[in-house]
């Protein structure tokens, strides 16, 4: 289960690169500016935030 979960996370992370490319084509420079302000995908930070919120 852990192995499959790790593979799924890796595939999702790789897919974000493809999605970003399409969004840059669609929205241009505005999306590029937005992308520079926010992290692509930070799983560790997301898990920490989730657990702190639910304690």
C-alpha distance matrix in Angstrom:
0.0 3.8 5.4 5.2 6.1 8.6 9.9 10.5 12.2 14.2 15.3 16.4 18.3 20.0 20.9 22.7 25.2 26.1 26.6 28.7 30.9 31.6 32.3 34.7 36.5 36.8 37.8 39.2 40.3 39.5 35.7 36.1 37.7 35.0 32.2 34.0 34.1 30.4 27.3 25.2 21.8 21.3 17.9 18.9 22.1 20.4 18.1 21.2 23.3 21.0 20.9 24.6 25.5 23.8 25.3
3.8 0.0 3.8 5.5 5.0 6.1 8.6 9.8 10.5 12.3 14.2 15.3 16.4 18.4 19.9 21.3 23.6 25.0 25.5 27.3 29.6 30.6 31.3 33.4 35.4 35.9 36.7 37.8 38.6 37.8 34.1 34.1 35.6 33.1 30.1 31.6 31.7 28.1 24.8 22.9 19.5 18.6 15.2 15.9 19.2 18.1 15.7 18.6 21.1 19.3 19.0 22.6 23.9 22.6 23.8
5.4 3.8 0.0 3.8 5.4 5.1 6.2 8.6 9.9 10.6 12.4 14.3 15.4 16.7 18.4 20.3 22.1 23.4 24.4 26.3 28.1 29.3 30.4 32.3 34.1 35.0 36.0 36.9 37.9 37.4 33.7 33.5 35.3 33.0 29.9 31.4 31.9 28.5 25.1 22.8 19.7 19.3 16.3 17.3 20.9 19.9 18.1 21.1 23.5 22.0 22.1 25.5 26.8 25.8 27.2
5.2 5.5 3.8 0.0 3.8 5.4 5.1 6.1 8.6 9.8 10.5 12.2 14.2 15.4 16.4 18.6 20.7 21.5 22.3 24.5 26.4 27.1 28.3 30.5 32.1 32.7 33.9 35.1 36.4 35.8 32.1 32.2 34.2 31.8 28.8 30.7 31.3 27.7 24.5 21.9 18.9 19.1 16.2 18.0 21.1 19.6 18.1 21.5 23.5 21.6 22.2 25.8 26.6 25.5 27.4
6.1 5.0 5.4 3.8 0.0 3.8 5.5 5.0 6.2 8.6 9.9 10.5 12.3 14.3 15.2 16.8 19.3 20.4 20.8 22.8 25.1 25.9 26.5 28.8 30.7 31.1 32.0 33.2 34.3 33.5 29.7 30.0 31.6 29.1 26.2 28.0 28.3 24.7 21.5 19.2 15.9 15.9 12.7 14.5 17.5 15.8 14.4 17.9 19.7 17.8 18.6 22.1 22.8 22.0 23.9
8.6 6.1 5.1 5.4 3.8 0.0 3.8 5.4 5.1 6.2 8.7 9.9 10.6 12.5 14.3 15.7 17.6 19.3 20.1 21.6 23.8 25.1 25.8 27.7 29.8 30.5 31.3 32.2 33.0 32.5 28.8 28.6 30.2 28.0 24.8 26.3 26.9 23.4 20.0 17.7 14.6 14.4 11.6 13.2 16.6 15.6 14.4 17.6 19.8 18.6 19.3 22.6 23.8 23.3 25.1
9.9 8.6 6.2 5.1 5.5 3.8 0.0 3.8 5.4 5.1 6.2 8.6 9.9 10.6 12.3 14.5 16.1 17.2 18.4 20.4 22.0 23.2 24.5 26.4 28.0 29.0 30.2 31.0 32.2 31.9 28.2 28.0 30.1 28.0 24.8 26.6 27.5 24.2 20.9 18.1 15.5 16.1 13.9 16.0 19.2 18.1 17.4 20.7 22.6 21.4 22.5 25.7 26.6 26.3 28.3
10.5 9.8 8.6 6.1 5.0 5.4 3.8 0.0 3.8 5.4 5.1 6.2 8.6 9.9 10.5 12.6 14.9 15.7 16.2 18.5 20.5 21.2 22.2 24.5 26.1 26.6 27.9 29.0 30.4 29.8 26.0 26.3 28.4 26.0 23.1 25.2 25.9 22.4 19.5 16.5 13.8 14.9 12.6 15.4 18.1 16.3 16.0 19.6 20.9 19.4 21.0 24.2 24.6 24.3 26.7
12.2 10.5 9.9 8.6 6.2 5.1 5.4 3.8 0.0 3.8 5.5 5.1 6.1 8.7 9.8 10.9 13.3 14.9 15.2 16.8 19.2 20.4 20.9 22.9 25.0 25.6 26.3 27.3 28.2 27.6 23.9 23.9 25.7 23.3 20.3 22.1 22.7 19.2 16.0 13.3 10.4 11.2 9.0 11.9 14.5 13.1 13.1 16.5 17.8 16.9 18.6 21.5 22.1 22.3 24.6
14.2 12.3 10.6 9.8 8.6 6.2 5.1 5.4 3.8 0.0 3.8 5.5 5.1 6.3 8.6 10.1 11.6 13.3 14.5 15.9 17.7 19.4 20.4 21.9 23.9 25.0 25.9 26.5 27.4 27.3 23.5 23.1 25.2 23.3 19.9 21.6 22.8 19.6 16.3 13.3 11.1 12.2 10.9 13.5 16.3 15.5 15.9 19.0 20.5 20.0 21.7 24.4 25.3 25.6 27.8
15.3 14.2 12.4 10.5 9.9 8.7 6.2 5.1 5.5 3.8 0.0 3.8 5.4 5.1 6.1 8.8 10.4 11.0 12.4 14.5 16.0 17.1 18.5 20.4 21.9 22.9 24.3 25.0 26.5 26.4 22.6 22.6 25.1 23.2 19.9 22.1 23.5 20.4 17.4 14.0 12.3 14.3 13.3 16.4 18.7 17.5 18.1 21.5 22.5 21.8 23.8 26.6 27.0 27.3 29.8
16.4 15.3 14.3 12.2 10.5 9.9 8.6 6.2 5.1 5.5 3.8 0.0 3.8 5.5 5.0 6.4 9.2 10.1 10.3 12.4 14.6 15.4 16.1 18.4 20.2 20.7 21.8 22.9 24.2 23.7 19.9 20.3 22.5 20.2 17.3 19.7 20.6 17.4 14.7 11.3 9.5 11.9 11.1 14.7 16.4 14.7 15.9 19.3 19.7 19.0 21.5 24.1 24.1 24.7 27.4
18.3 16.4 15.4 14.2 12.3 10.6 9.9 8.6 6.1 5.1 5.4 3.8 0.0 3.8 5.4 5.3 7.3 9.6 10.2 11.1 13.4 15.1 15.6 17.1 19.4 20.4 21.0 21.6 22.5 22.2 18.4 18.2 20.3 18.3 15.0 16.9 18.1 15.1 12.1 8.7 7.2 9.6 9.7 13.0 14.7 13.8 15.4 18.3 19.0 19.0 21.4 23.6 24.0 25.0 27.5
20.0 18.4 16.7 15.4 14.3 12.5 10.6 9.9 8.7 6.3 5.1 5.5 3.8 0.0 3.8 5.4 5.6 7.2 9.2 10.4 11.6 13.5 14.9 16.1 17.9 19.4 20.5 20.8 22.0 22.3 18.6 18.1 20.8 19.3 15.9 17.9 19.7 17.1 14.4 10.8 10.4 13.0 13.4 16.5 18.3 17.6 19.1 22.0 22.7 22.8 25.2 27.4 27.8 28.8 31.3
20.9 19.9 18.4 16.4 15.2 14.3 12.3 10.5 9.8 8.6 6.1 5.0 5.4 3.8 0.0 3.8 5.3 5.2 6.3 8.7 10.1 11.0 12.4 14.4 15.8 16.8 18.3 19.1 20.8 20.8 17.1 17.3 20.1 18.4 15.4 18.0 19.7 17.1 14.9 11.1 11.0 14.2 14.6 18.1 19.4 18.1 19.9 23.0 23.2 22.9 25.6 27.9 27.8 28.7 31.6
22.7 21.3 20.3 18.6 16.8 15.7 14.5 12.6 10.9 10.1 8.8 6.4 5.3 5.4 3.8 0.0 3.8 5.4 4.9 6.0 8.6 9.9 10.3 12.1 14.2 15.1 15.8 16.6 17.9 17.6 13.8 14.0 16.6 14.7 11.6 14.4 15.9 13.3 11.4 7.6 8.2 11.8 13.0 16.5 17.1 16.0 18.4 21.1 20.9 21.1 24.1 25.9 25.7 27.2 30.0
25.2 23.6 22.1 20.7 19.3 17.6 16.1 14.9 13.3 11.6 10.4 9.2 7.3 5.6 5.3 3.8 0.0 3.8 5.5 5.2 6.4 8.9 10.0 10.7 12.7 14.4 15.3 15.2 16.5 17.1 13.4 12.8 15.8 14.8 11.5 13.7 16.1 14.2 12.4 8.8 10.4 13.8 15.4 18.6 19.3 18.8 21.2 23.7 23.7 24.3 27.1 28.8 28.8 30.4 33.1
26.1 25.0 23.4 21.5 20.4 19.3 17.2 15.7 14.9 13.3 11.0 10.1 9.6 7.2 5.2 5.4 3.8 0.0 3.8 5.4 5.2 6.5 8.8 10.1 11.0 12.6 14.4 14.8 16.8 17.5 14.0 14.0 17.4 16.4 13.6 16.3 18.7 16.9 15.5 11.9 13.4 16.9 18.3 21.7 22.3 21.4 23.8 26.5 26.3 26.5 29.5 31.3 31.0 32.4 35.3
26.6 25.5 24.4 22.3 20.8 20.1 18.4 16.2 15.2 14.5 12.4 10.3 10.2 9.2 6.3 4.9 5.5 3.8 0.0 3.8 5.4 5.2 6.2 8.6 10.0 10.5 12.0 13.2 15.3 15.3 11.7 12.6 15.6 14.1 11.8 15.1 16.9 14.9 14.2 10.8 12.3 16.1 17.5 21.0 21.2 19.8 22.5 25.2 24.5 24.6 27.9 29.5 28.9 30.4 33.5
28.7 27.3 26.3 24.5 22.8 21.6 20.4 18.5 16.8 15.9 14.5 12.4 11.1 10.4 8.7 6.0 5.2 5.4 3.8 0.0 3.8 5.4 5.0 6.1 8.6 9.7 10.2 10.6 12.1 12.3 8.7 9.0 12.1 11.0 8.5 11.6 13.8 12.4 12.0 9.1 11.6 15.3 17.5 20.7 20.4 19.7 22.7 24.9 24.1 24.8 28.1 29.3 28.9 30.8 33.7
30.9 29.6 28.1 26.4 25.1 23.8 22.0 20.5 19.2 17.7 16.0 14.6 13.4 11.6 10.1 8.6 6.4 5.2 5.4 3.8 0.0 3.8 5.5 5.2 6.4 8.8 10.2 9.8 11.9 13.2 10.1 9.9 13.6 13.4 11.1 13.7 16.5 15.7 15.3 12.4 15.1 18.6 20.8 24.0 24.0 23.3 26.2 28.5 27.9 28.5 31.8 33.0 32.6 34.5 37.4
31.6 30.6 29.3 27.1 25.9 25.1 23.2 21.2 20.4 19.4 17.1 15.4 15.1 13.5 11.0 9.9 8.9 6.5 5.2 5.4 3.8 0.0 3.8 5.4 5.1 6.2 8.7 9.6 12.5 13.2 10.4 11.4 14.9 14.3 12.7 15.9 18.1 17.2 17.3 14.4 16.7 20.5 22.3 25.7 25.5 24.4 27.3 29.8 28.8 29.1 32.5 33.9 33.1 34.8 38.0
32.3 31.3 30.4 28.3 26.5 25.8 24.5 22.2 20.9 20.4 18.5 16.1 15.6 14.9 12.4 10.3 10.0 8.8 6.2 5.0 5.5 3.8 0.0 3.8 5.3 4.9 5.9 7.5 10.1 9.9 6.9 8.9 11.9 10.9 10.0 13.4 15.2 14.5 15.2 12.9 15.5 19.2 21.3 24.6 23.9 22.7 26.0 28.1 26.8 27.3 30.9 31.9 30.9 32.9 36.0
34.7 33.4 32.3 30.5 28.8 27.7 26.4 24.5 22.9 21.9 20.4 18.4 17.1 16.1 14.4 12.1 10.7 10.1 8.6 6.1 5.2 5.4 3.8 0.0 3.8 5.4 5.3 4.7 7.2 8.3 5.9 6.5 10.0 10.3 9.4 12.1 14.5 14.6 15.5 13.6 16.8 20.2 22.9 25.8 25.1 24.4 27.8 29.6 28.4 29.4 32.9 33.6 32.9 35.2 38.1
36.5 35.4 34.1 32.1 30.7 29.8 28.0 26.1 25.0 23.9 21.9 20.2 19.4 17.9 15.8 14.2 12.7 11.0 10.0 8.6 6.4 5.1 5.3 3.8 0.0 3.8 5.9 5.6 9.1 10.6 9.1 9.9 13.3 13.8 13.1 15.8 18.2 18.4 19.2 17.1 20.0 23.6 25.9 29.1 28.5 27.7 30.9 33.0 31.8 32.5 36.0 36.9 36.1 38.2 41.2
36.8 35.9 35.0 32.7 31.1 30.5 29.0 26.6 25.6 25.0 22.9 20.7 20.4 19.4 16.8 15.1 14.4 12.6 10.5 9.7 8.8 6.2 4.9 5.4 3.8 0.0 3.8 6.0 9.6 9.9 8.6 10.8 13.6 13.4 13.5 16.6 18.3 18.3 19.6 17.7 20.4 24.0 26.2 29.4 28.5 27.3 30.6 32.7 31.1 31.7 35.3 36.2 34.9 37.0 40.2
37.8 36.7 36.0 33.9 32.0 31.3 30.2 27.9 26.3 25.9 24.3 21.8 21.0 20.5 18.3 15.8 15.3 14.4 12.0 10.2 10.2 8.7 5.9 5.3 5.9 3.8 0.0 3.8 6.6 6.2 5.6 8.3 10.4 10.4 11.3 14.1 15.5 16.0 17.9 16.7 19.7 23.0 25.6 28.6 27.2 26.3 29.8 31.5 29.7 30.6 34.2 34.7 33.5 35.8 38.9
39.2 37.8 36.9 35.1 33.2 32.2 31.0 29.0 27.3 26.5 25.0 22.9 21.6 20.8 19.1 16.6 15.2 14.8 13.2 10.6 9.8 9.6 7.5 4.7 5.6 6.0 3.8 0.0 3.8 5.6 5.7 6.6 9.1 10.4 10.9 12.9 15.1 16.2 18.0 16.9 20.3 23.5 26.4 29.1 27.9 27.4 31.0 32.5 30.9 32.2 35.7 36.1 35.2 37.7 40.6
40.3 38.6 37.9 36.4 34.3 33.0 32.2 30.4 28.2 27.4 26.5 24.2 22.5 22.0 20.8 17.9 16.5 16.8 15.3 12.1 11.9 12.5 10.1 7.2 9.1 9.6 6.6 3.8 0.0 3.8 5.4 4.9 6.3 8.6 9.7 10.7 12.8 14.7 16.9 16.6 20.2 23.0 26.2 28.6 27.0 27.0 30.6 31.7 30.2 31.8 35.2 35.2 34.5 37.3 40.0
39.5 37.8 37.4 35.8 33.5 32.5 31.9 29.8 27.6 27.3 26.4 23.7 22.2 22.3 20.8 17.6 17.1 17.5 15.3 12.3 13.2 13.2 9.9 8.3 10.6 9.9 6.2 5.6 3.8 0.0 3.8 5.4 5.3 6.3 8.7 10.2 11.2 12.9 15.7 15.7 19.1 21.8 24.9 27.3 25.4 25.1 28.8 29.8 27.9 29.5 32.9 32.8 31.8 34.7 37.4
35.7 34.1 33.7 32.1 29.7 28.8 28.2 26.0 23.9 23.5 22.6 19.9 18.4 18.6 17.1 13.8 13.4 14.0 11.7 8.7 10.1 10.4 6.9 5.9 9.1 8.6 5.6 5.7 5.4 3.8 0.0 3.8 5.4 4.9 5.9 8.6 9.9 10.7 12.9 12.3 15.7 18.6 21.6 24.2 22.6 22.1 25.8 27.1 25.4 26.8 30.3 30.5 29.5 32.2 35.0
36.1 34.1 33.5 32.2 30.0 28.6 28.0 26.3 23.9 23.1 22.6 20.3 18.2 18.1 17.3 14.0 12.8 14.0 12.6 9.0 9.9 11.4 8.9 6.5 9.9 10.8 8.3 6.6 4.9 5.4 3.8 0.0 3.8 5.4 5.1 6.4 8.9 10.4 12.1 11.8 15.5 18.2 21.5 23.8 22.3 22.5 26.1 27.2 25.8 27.6 30.9 31.0 30.5 33.3 35.9
37.7 35.6 35.3 34.2 31.6 30.2 30.1 28.4 25.7 25.2 25.1 22.5 20.3 20.8 20.1 16.6 15.8 17.4 15.6 12.1 13.6 14.9 11.9 10.0 13.3 13.6 10.4 9.1 6.3 5.3 5.4 3.8 0.0 3.8 5.4 5.3 6.7 9.2 11.9 12.7 16.3 18.4 21.9 23.8 21.8 22.2 25.9 26.5 24.9 27.0 30.2 29.9 29.4 32.5 34.8
35.0 33.1 33.0 31.8 29.1 28.0 28.0 26.0 23.3 23.3 23.2 20.2 18.3 19.3 18.4 14.7 14.8 16.4 14.1 11.0 13.4 14.3 10.9 10.3 13.8 13.4 10.4 10.4 8.6 6.3 4.9 5.4 3.8 0.0 3.8 5.4 5.3 6.6 9.7 10.5 13.8 16.0 19.2 21.3 19.2 19.1 22.9 23.6 21.8 23.7 27.0 26.8 26.0 29.0 31.6
32.2 30.1 29.9 28.8 26.2 24.8 24.8 23.1 20.3 19.9 19.9 17.3 15.0 15.9 15.4 11.6 11.5 13.6 11.8 8.5 11.1 12.7 10.0 9.4 13.1 13.5 11.3 10.9 9.7 8.7 5.9 5.1 5.4 3.8 0.0 3.8 5.4 5.5 7.2 7.4 10.9 13.4 16.7 18.9 17.3 17.5 21.1 22.1 20.8 22.6 25.8 26.0 25.6 28.4 30.9
34.0 31.6 31.4 30.7 28.0 26.3 26.6 25.2 22.1 21.6 22.1 19.7 16.9 17.9 18.0 14.4 13.7 16.3 15.1 11.6 13.7 15.9 13.4 12.1 15.8 16.6 14.1 12.9 10.7 10.2 8.6 6.4 5.3 5.4 3.8 0.0 3.8 5.8 7.5 8.9 12.4 14.0 17.7 19.2 17.5 18.4 21.9 22.4 21.3 23.6 26.5 26.3 26.4 29.4 31.5
34.1 31.7 31.9 31.3 28.3 26.9 27.5 25.9 22.7 22.8 23.5 20.6 18.1 19.7 19.7 15.9 16.1 18.7 16.9 13.8 16.5 18.1 15.2 14.5 18.2 18.3 15.5 15.1 12.8 11.2 9.9 8.9 6.7 5.3 5.4 3.8 0.0 3.8 7.0 9.5 12.4 13.4 17.0 18.2 15.9 16.7 20.4 20.4 18.9 21.4 24.4 23.7 23.6 26.8 28.9
30.4 28.1 28.5 27.7 24.7 23.4 24.2 22.4 19.2 19.6 20.4 17.4 15.1 17.1 17.1 13.3 14.2 16.9 14.9 12.4 15.7 17.2 14.5 14.6 18.4 18.3 16.0 16.2 14.7 12.9 10.7 10.4 9.2 6.6 5.5 5.8 3.8 0.0 3.8 6.5 8.9 10.0 13.4 15.0 12.7 13.1 16.9 17.3 15.8 18.1 21.1 20.9 20.7 23.7 25.9
27.3 24.8 25.1 24.5 21.5 20.0 20.9 19.5 16.0 16.3 17.4 14.7 12.1 14.4 14.9 11.4 12.4 15.5 14.2 12.0 15.3 17.3 15.2 15.5 19.2 19.6 17.9 18.0 16.9 15.7 12.9 12.1 11.9 9.7 7.2 7.5 7.0 3.8 0.0 3.8 5.7 6.6 10.3 11.9 10.3 11.1 14.5 15.3 14.5 16.7 19.5 19.7 20.0 22.7 24.8
25.2 22.9 22.8 21.9 19.2 17.7 18.1 16.5 13.3 13.3 14.0 11.3 8.7 10.8 11.1 7.6 8.8 11.9 10.8 9.1 12.4 14.4 12.9 13.6 17.1 17.7 16.7 16.9 16.6 15.7 12.3 11.8 12.7 10.5 7.4 8.9 9.5 6.5 3.8 0.0 3.8 6.7 9.7 12.3 11.7 11.7 14.9 16.5 16.1 17.5 20.4 21.3 21.5 23.7 26.1
21.8 19.5 19.7 18.9 15.9 14.6 15.5 13.8 10.4 11.1 12.3 9.5 7.2 10.4 11.0 8.2 10.4 13.4 12.3 11.6 15.1 16.7 15.5 16.8 20.0 20.4 19.7 20.3 20.2 19.1 15.7 15.5 16.3 13.8 10.9 12.4 12.4 8.9 5.7 3.8 0.0 3.8 6.1 9.1 9.0 8.6 11.5 13.5 13.4 14.5 17.2 18.5 18.9 20.8 23.1
21.3 18.6 19.3 19.1 15.9 14.4 16.1 14.9 11.2 12.2 14.3 11.9 9.6 13.0 14.2 11.8 13.8 16.9 16.1 15.3 18.6 20.5 19.2 20.2 23.6 24.0 23.0 23.5 23.0 21.8 18.6 18.2 18.4 16.0 13.4 14.0 13.4 10.0 6.6 6.7 3.8 0.0 3.8 5.6 5.6 6.2 8.8 10.3 10.8 12.3 14.6 15.7 16.6 18.6 20.5
17.9 15.2 16.3 16.2 12.7 11.6 13.9 12.6 9.0 10.9 13.3 11.1 9.7 13.4 14.6 13.0 15.4 18.3 17.5 17.5 20.8 22.3 21.3 22.9 25.9 26.2 25.6 26.4 26.2 24.9 21.6 21.5 21.9 19.2 16.7 17.7 17.0 13.4 10.3 9.7 6.1 3.8 0.0 3.8 5.5 5.0 6.1 8.6 9.8 10.4 12.3 14.2 15.3 16.5 18.5
18.9 15.9 17.3 18.0 14.5 13.2 16.0 15.4 11.9 13.5 16.4 14.7 13.0 16.5 18.1 16.5 18.6 21.7 21.0 20.7 24.0 25.7 24.6 25.8 29.1 29.4 28.6 29.1 28.6 27.3 24.2 23.8 23.8 21.3 18.9 19.2 18.2 15.0 11.9 12.3 9.1 5.6 3.8 0.0 3.8 5.4 5.2 6.3 8.6 9.9 10.8 12.3 14.2 15.6 16.8
22.1 19.2 20.9 21.1 17.5 16.6 19.2 18.1 14.5 16.3 18.7 16.4 14.7 18.3 19.4 17.1 19.3 22.3 21.2 20.4 24.0 25.5 23.9 25.1 28.5 28.5 27.2 27.9 27.0 25.4 22.6 22.3 21.8 19.2 17.3 17.5 15.9 12.7 10.3 11.7 9.0 5.6 5.5 3.8 0.0 3.8 5.5 5.2 6.1 8.5 10.1 10.6 12.1 14.3 15.7
20.4 18.1 19.9 19.6 15.8 15.6 18.1 16.3 13.1 15.5 17.5 14.7 13.8 17.6 18.1 16.0 18.8 21.4 19.8 19.7 23.3 24.4 22.7 24.4 27.7 27.3 26.3 27.4 27.0 25.1 22.1 22.5 22.2 19.1 17.5 18.4 16.7 13.1 11.1 11.7 8.6 6.2 5.0 5.4 3.8 0.0 3.8 5.5 5.2 6.1 8.7 10.0 10.6 12.4 14.5
18.1 15.7 18.1 18.1 14.4 14.4 17.4 16.0 13.1 15.9 18.1 15.9 15.4 19.1 19.9 18.4 21.2 23.8 22.5 22.7 26.2 27.3 26.0 27.8 30.9 30.6 29.8 31.0 30.6 28.8 25.8 26.1 25.9 22.9 21.1 21.9 20.4 16.9 14.5 14.9 11.5 8.8 6.1 5.2 5.5 3.8 0.0 3.8 5.5 5.0 6.2 8.5 9.9 10.7 12.4
21.2 18.6 21.1 21.5 17.9 17.6 20.7 19.6 16.5 19.0 21.5 19.3 18.3 22.0 23.0 21.1 23.7 26.5 25.2 24.9 28.5 29.8 28.1 29.6 33.0 32.7 31.5 32.5 31.7 29.8 27.1 27.2 26.5 23.6 22.1 22.4 20.4 17.3 15.3 16.5 13.5 10.3 8.6 6.3 5.2 5.5 3.8 0.0 3.8 5.4 5.3 6.1 8.5 10.0 10.8
23.3 21.1 23.5 23.5 19.7 19.8 22.6 20.9 17.8 20.5 22.5 19.7 19.0 22.7 23.2 20.9 23.7 26.3 24.5 24.1 27.9 28.8 26.8 28.4 31.8 31.1 29.7 30.9 30.2 27.9 25.4 25.8 24.9 21.8 20.8 21.3 18.9 15.8 14.5 16.1 13.4 10.8 9.8 8.6 6.1 5.2 5.5 3.8 0.0 3.8 5.6 5.2 6.1 8.7 10.3
21.0 19.3 22.0 21.6 17.8 18.6 21.4 19.4 16.9 20.0 21.8 19.0 19.0 22.8 22.9 21.1 24.3 26.5 24.6 24.8 28.5 29.1 27.3 29.4 32.5 31.7 30.6 32.2 31.8 29.5 26.8 27.6 27.0 23.7 22.6 23.6 21.4 18.1 16.7 17.5 14.5 12.3 10.4 9.9 8.5 6.1 5.0 5.4 3.8 0.0 3.8 5.6 5.3 6.3 8.9
20.9 19.0 22.1 22.2 18.6 19.3 22.5 21.0 18.6 21.7 23.8 21.5 21.4 25.2 25.6 24.1 27.1 29.5 27.9 28.1 31.8 32.5 30.9 32.9 36.0 35.3 34.2 35.7 35.2 32.9 30.3 30.9 30.2 27.0 25.8 26.5 24.4 21.1 19.5 20.4 17.2 14.6 12.3 10.8 10.1 8.7 6.2 5.3 5.6 3.8 0.0 3.8 5.4 5.1 6.2
24.6 22.6 25.5 25.8 22.1 22.6 25.7 24.2 21.5 24.4 26.6 24.1 23.6 27.4 27.9 25.9 28.8 31.3 29.5 29.3 33.0 33.9 31.9 33.6 36.9 36.2 34.7 36.1 35.2 32.8 30.5 31.0 29.9 26.8 26.0 26.3 23.7 20.9 19.7 21.3 18.5 15.7 14.2 12.3 10.6 10.0 8.5 6.1 5.2 5.6 3.8 0.0 3.8 5.5 5.5
25.5 23.9 26.8 26.6 22.8 23.8 26.6 24.6 22.1 25.3 27.0 24.1 24.0 27.8 27.8 25.7 28.8 31.0 28.9 28.9 32.6 33.1 30.9 32.9 36.1 34.9 33.5 35.2 34.5 31.8 29.5 30.5 29.4 26.0 25.6 26.4 23.6 20.7 20.0 21.5 18.9 16.6 15.3 14.2 12.1 10.6 9.9 8.5 6.1 5.3 5.4 3.8 0.0 3.8 5.8
23.8 22.6 25.8 25.5 22.0 23.3 26.3 24.3 22.3 25.6 27.3 24.7 25.0 28.8 28.7 27.2 30.4 32.4 30.4 30.8 34.5 34.8 32.9 35.2 38.2 37.0 35.8 37.7 37.3 34.7 32.2 33.3 32.5 29.0 28.4 29.4 26.8 23.7 22.7 23.7 20.8 18.6 16.5 15.6 14.3 12.4 10.7 10.0 8.7 6.3 5.1 5.5 3.8 0.0 3.8
25.3 23.8 27.2 27.4 23.9 25.1 28.3 26.7 24.6 27.8 29.8 27.4 27.5 31.3 31.6 30.0 33.1 35.3 33.5 33.7 37.4 38.0 36.0 38.1 41.2 40.2 38.9 40.6 40.0 37.4 35.0 35.9 34.8 31.6 30.9 31.5 28.9 25.9 24.8 26.1 23.1 20.5 18.5 16.8 15.7 14.5 12.4 10.8 10.3 8.9 6.2 5.5 5.8 3.8 0.0
